[in-house]
Amino acid sequence: MHDYHDHHSHGHTHGHGHVHDHSHSGTAAGEQEEVKALLGYMLSHNEHHAEELIGISDRLRDLDMEAAAEIMDQAISHYNKGNALVEKALLAMGE
């Protein structure tokens, strides 16, 4: 459980090979800005991954693996729907 009054910074590594840092500001307004920044970062990051998945789908088609490419297309569609919801959440926060 997060203690939002805790004043500290930390970084964490994701399985895809990078680290990002964030700090807990201790105020409701600061926490809101932190969440907005994190959602904005994640949206951009996820959009990049969706582009990479499109490249994989294209490669599968080049390899005449249409069934796998179609499954990837479905995954990309779900990924894009999730990204649209993250963007909607940002807009709801006043972005």
N, C-alpha and C positions, 0 to 999 in steps of 0.2 A: 504494500500500500504506500502510495506517495504521500509524503508530508510536504505540502505545498509551501510551508513556511520555512523549509530547510533551504539554506543559502549555500549551494555548492555547484560545481561544474563537473561534468564527466563526459567521457567519450565511450562509444561502443562500436565494435566491429560487426559488420553484417557479413553473411556468408559469401557475398559477391565481391569481397576484397577491398573494402574501403572503411574508413573510420570517419564519424562525424561527431562533433562536440556540441553540447548544449548545456545551458545553465538554468537553474531554477531561481527565478527572481524573488520569489517570496510575496508578491502582490498579485491580486486578482487580475489587474490590468497587465502586469508583466507576464503572468501565466498565459493570458489570452494571446498576447503577442508571440509568446514562445510556441503555443499550439499552432497559430497561424503560420509562423515561419516553418515549423516542422511539416505541416500539411502542404505548404507550397513547395518545399524541398521534395517531399515524397511524390507529389504530383509530377514534378519535372522528372524525377528519377524513374518513376513508373512509366511515363511516356517514352523515355529512352529505352526501357526494357521492351515495351510494346513494339517499338521500331526494330529492335533486334530480333524479336520473335517473327516479325514479318519477313525479315531476311532469311530466317531458318525455314519458314514455310516456302519461300521462293526456292531455296536450295533443295528442299524435298521434292518440289515439282521438277526441278532440273534433273533430279535423280529418278524421275518417273515413279515417285512414291506418292501418288495422288491421294490415297486414303489417309496417309499420315499428314499430308499437307492440309487436307480438309479438317482433320481433327485440330491441327494447330490453328487454323482459321477460326474455329469455334473458341479455342482458348484465347486467341487475340480479341475476339468479340467480347468475351467475358472480362478480360483485362481492361478493355476500353470502357466498358460499362462501369467497372469499378473506378476507373480514373474520372469518369464523368460525375460519379457520386462524390468523390473527394473534392472535385472542383465545386460542386453544388454546396458542399459543407463549407468550403472557403467563402463562397458568396453569401451564405447564410450568416457567416461571422462578420460580414461587412467588408469583404475584400472587393 
